[in-house]
């Protein structure tokens, strides 16, 4: 068991310099998955409104809302990942991407 943990820690050490980028990718993937539903709800709420208002709300949500979420949440996730032991960090990152992939496949976004 110690050999497995040692191997996972060694693999995690290769990923450690890239934790910020990995965190950004995870947050962006989650936002992409939720964006479809959020945009659908907003579209329903804005039905019958003028073109300018619909466009303004779309830009505010997509550019500023999602962008702000990525910029704000990515450092928090990176900090939390760096606090974990290497083997847990590696397993959680791999598991997160696998779950996001399964979720995307289930929702036909792949």
Backbone as numpy.savetxt, mean C-alpha at the origin, in Angstrom:
# Nx Ny Nz CAx CAy CAz Cx Cy Cz
15.95 -24.96 13.45 15.13 -23.77 13.45 16.00 -22.51 13.45
17.10 -22.56 14.20 17.99 -21.40 14.23 18.61 -21.12 12.87
18.84 -22.18 12.08 19.40 -21.97 10.74 18.39 -21.26 9.85
17.13 -21.61 9.98 16.09 -20.96 9.17 15.98 -19.49 9.55
15.94 -19.21 10.84 15.86 -17.82 11.30 17.09 -17.04 10.85
18.25 -17.65 10.92 19.48 -17.00 10.48 19.43 -16.69 8.99
18.92 -17.63 8.20 18.80 -17.42 6.76 17.80 -16.29 6.46
16.66 -16.29 7.15 15.67 -15.24 6.95 16.23 -13.87 7.36
16.98 -13.83 8.45 17.61 -12.58 8.87 18.61 -12.08 7.83
19.35 -13.00 7.24 20.31 -12.62 6.21 19.59 -12.07 4.98
18.51 -12.72 4.57 17.73 -12.21 3.45 17.12 -10.85 3.77
16.65 -10.69 5.00 16.05 -9.41 5.41 17.09 -8.30 5.41
18.33 -8.63 5.71 19.37 -7.59 5.72 19.59 -7.01 4.33
19.34 -7.79 3.28 19.45 -7.27 1.92 18.30 -6.30 1.61
17.17 -6.51 2.27 16.00 -5.67 2.03 16.00 -4.41 2.89
16.72 -4.42 3.98 16.69 -3.31 4.94 16.96 -1.94 4.32
17.92 -1.78 3.40 18.13 -0.45 2.82 16.95 0.03 1.96
16.07 -0.89 1.59 14.97 -0.57 0.69 13.61 -0.54 1.40
13.62 -0.53 2.72 12.36 -0.60 3.47 11.43 0.57 3.14
11.97 1.75 2.95 11.13 2.91 2.62 10.41 2.71 1.29
11.12 2.21 0.30 10.52 1.97 -1.00 9.50 0.83 -0.93
9.82 -0.20 -0.17 8.89 -1.32 0.00 7.62 -0.84 0.68
7.76 0.01 1.69 6.60 0.56 2.40 5.74 1.39 1.46
6.38 2.19 0.64 5.64 2.99 -0.34 4.87 2.09 -1.30
5.49 1.01 -1.74 4.82 0.08 -2.65 3.62 -0.58 -1.98
3.76 -0.99 -0.73 2.64 -1.63 -0.03 1.49 -0.65 0.14
1.79 0.57 0.60 0.74 1.57 0.80 0.07 1.90 -0.54
0.85 2.06 -1.59 0.29 2.37 -2.91 -0.61 1.25 -3.40
-0.21 0.01 -3.20 -1.03 -1.13 -3.62 -2.36 -1.17 -2.87
-2.31 -0.91 -1.57 -3.54 -0.89 -0.78 -4.46 0.23 -1.26
-3.89 1.39 -1.53 -4.70 2.51 -2.01 -5.31 2.19 -3.36
-4.56 1.58 -4.24 -5.09 1.20 -5.55 -6.28 0.25 -5.39
-6.16 -0.67 -4.45 -7.25 -1.63 -4.24 -8.51 -0.94 -3.71
-8.35 0.03 -2.82 -9.51 0.73 -2.27 -10.00 1.86 -3.17
-9.16 2.37 -4.04 -9.51 3.53 -4.86 -10.71 3.25 -5.75
-10.83 2.05 -6.26 -11.95 1.72 -7.13 -13.27 1.93 -6.39
-13.35 1.40 -5.17 -14.58 1.54 -4.39 -14.82 2.99 -3.96
-13.76 3.68 -3.55 -13.90 5.07 -3.14 -14.37 5.93 -4.31
-13.77 5.75 -5.47 -14.17 6.53 -6.64 -15.60 6.22 -7.06
-16.02 4.97 -6.91 -17.40 4.59 -7.25 -18.38 5.31 -6.32
-18.08 5.34 -5.03 -18.95 6.02 -4.06 -19.01 7.52 -4.36
-17.86 8.12 -4.62 -17.82 9.55 -4.91 -18.59 9.85 -6.20
-18.45 8.99 -7.19 -19.16 9.18 -8.45 -20.67 9.18 -8.21
-21.14 8.24 -7.36 -22.57 8.19 -7.04 -23.02 9.46 -6.31
-22.19 9.92 -5.37 -22.54 11.12 -4.61 -22.59 12.37 -5.49
-21.78 12.40 -6.53 -21.69 13.58 -7.37 -22.53 13.50 -8.65
-23.34 12.46 -8.76 -24.21 12.34 -9.93 -25.12 13.56 -10.00
-25.18 14.16 -11.16 -26.02 15.32 -11.36 -25.33 16.65 -11.07
-24.13 16.59 -10.54 -23.38 17.82 -10.28 -22.68 18.26 -11.57
-22.23 19.48 -11.58 -21.58 20.03 -12.76 -20.22 19.41 -13.02
-19.79 19.55 -14.27 -18.52 18.98 -14.71 -17.35 19.52 -13.90
-17.35 20.81 -13.64 -16.23 21.43 -12.93 -16.14 20.89 -11.51
-17.26 20.77 -10.82 -17.25 20.24 -9.45 -16.79 18.79 -9.44
-17.32 17.98 -10.35 -16.91 16.57 -10.42 -15.41 16.45 -10.69
-14.91 17.25 -11.61 -13.48 17.22 -11.93 -12.64 17.68 -10.76
-13.06 18.74 -10.09 -12.33 19.26 -8.94 -12.27 18.22 -7.82
-13.39 17.59 -7.52 -13.42 16.56 -6.47 -12.55 15.38 -6.87
-12.62 14.97 -8.13 -11.80 13.86 -8.61 -10.31 14.16 -8.43
-9.90 15.36 -8.82 -8.49 15.74 -8.68 -8.09 15.82 -7.21
-8.94 16.40 -6.38 -8.63 16.52 -4.95 -8.46 15.15 -4.31
-9.35 14.23 -4.61 -9.27 12.90 -4.00 -8.09 12.12 -4.55
-7.96 12.07 -5.86 -6.93 11.23 -6.47 -5.53 11.81 -6.32
-5.37 13.07 -6.58 -4.02 13.65 -6.52 -3.61 13.96 -5.09
-4.47 14.68 -4.41 -4.08 15.14 -3.07 -4.41 14.11 -1.99
-5.58 13.52 -2.05 -5.97 12.55 -1.02 -5.11 11.31 -1.02
-5.03 10.66 -2.16 -4.23 9.43 -2.24 -2.74 9.74 -2.12
-2.32 10.84 -2.72 -0.91 11.23 -2.62 -0.51 11.53 -1.18
-1.37 12.25 -0.47 -1.10 12.55 0.94 -1.07 11.27 1.76
-1.97 10.36 1.47 -1.99 9.09 2.21 -0.69 8.32 2.00
-0.21 8.29 0.77 1.05 7.58 0.50 2.21 8.26 1.22
2.27 9.58 1.13 3.37 10.31 1.76 3.32 10.21 3.28
2.12 10.19 3.85 1.99 10.16 5.31 2.15 8.75 5.88
1.59 7.75 5.20 1.57 6.40 5.77 2.85 5.60 5.50
3.52 5.87 4.40 4.72 5.10 4.06 5.82 5.21 5.11
6.15 6.40 5.61 7.19 6.47 6.66 6.77 5.76 7.96
5.49 5.81 8.28 5.01 5.13 9.49 5.20 3.63 9.34
4.80 3.09 8.18 4.97 1.66 7.93 6.45 1.28 7.92
7.28 2.10 7.28 8.72 1.81 7.23 9.31 1.78 8.64
8.91 2.72 9.47 9.42 2.76 10.84 9.01 1.49 11.60
7.77 1.08 11.43 7.30 -0.13 12.12 8.02 -1.37 11.61
8.26 -1.44 10.32 8.97 -2.60 9.77 10.41 -2.66 10.28
11.05 -1.50 10.40 12.44 -1.47 10.88 12.55 -1.87 12.34
11.48 -1.70 13.10 11.50 -2.07 14.52 11.40 -3.59 14.74
10.95 -4.30 13.71 10.76 -5.75 13.83 12.07 -6.49 13.67
12.14 -7.69 14.24 13.28 -8.56 13.91 13.27 -8.84 12.40
14.45 -9.05 11.84 14.58 -9.22 10.40 13.70 -10.30 9.81
13.64 -11.45 10.47 12.85 -12.54 9.91 11.37 -12.20 9.88
10.86 -11.48 10.89 9.46 -11.08 10.88 9.21 -10.04 9.79
10.12 -9.09 9.65 9.97 -8.07 8.63 9.87 -8.72 7.25
10.77 -9.64 6.98 10.77 -10.31 5.68 9.48 -11.08 5.46
9.05 -11.84 6.45 7.83 -12.63 6.31 6.59 -11.75 6.16
6.55 -10.65 6.89 5.40 -9.74 6.79 5.36 -9.04 5.43
6.50 -8.62 4.94 6.54 -7.97 3.62 6.12 -8.96 2.53
6.70 -10.14 2.54 6.33 -11.15 1.54 4.86 -11.53 1.66
4.40 -11.72 2.89 2.99 -12.06 3.12 2.06 -10.95 2.67
2.45 -9.71 2.91 1.62 -8.57 2.51 1.45 -8.52 1.00
2.55 -8.69 0.28 2.45 -8.67 -1.18 1.66 -9.86 -1.71
1.81 -11.01 -1.07 1.02 -12.18 -1.49 -0.47 -11.93 -1.25
-0.81 -11.42 -0.07 -2.22 -11.13 0.22 -2.78 -10.07 -0.72
-2.00 -9.04 -1.00 -2.46 -8.02 -1.95 -2.67 -8.62 -3.34
-1.80 -9.52 -3.74 -1.96 -10.19 -5.03 -3.20 -11.06 -5.08
-3.43 -11.83 -4.02 -4.64 -12.66 -3.96 -5.90 -11.79 -3.97
-5.85 -10.70 -3.20 -6.98 -9.78 -3.13 -7.25 -9.15 -4.50
-6.21 -8.74 -5.18 -6.36 -8.15 -6.51 -6.92 -9.17 -7.49
-6.45 -10.40 -7.40 -6.94 -11.45 -8.28 -8.42 -11.72 -8.01
-8.79 -11.75 -6.75 -10.18 -12.00 -6.37 -11.10 -10.90 -6.89
-10.61 -9.67 -6.86 -11.40 -8.53 -7.32 -11.20 -8.23 -8.80
-10.55 -9.13 -9.50 -10.31 -9.01 -10.94 -9.61 -7.71 -11.31
-8.63 -7.34 -10.50 -7.84 -6.15 -10.80 -6.47 -6.52 -11.34
-6.26 -7.80 -11.60 -4.99 -8.25 -12.16 -5.24 -8.69 -13.58
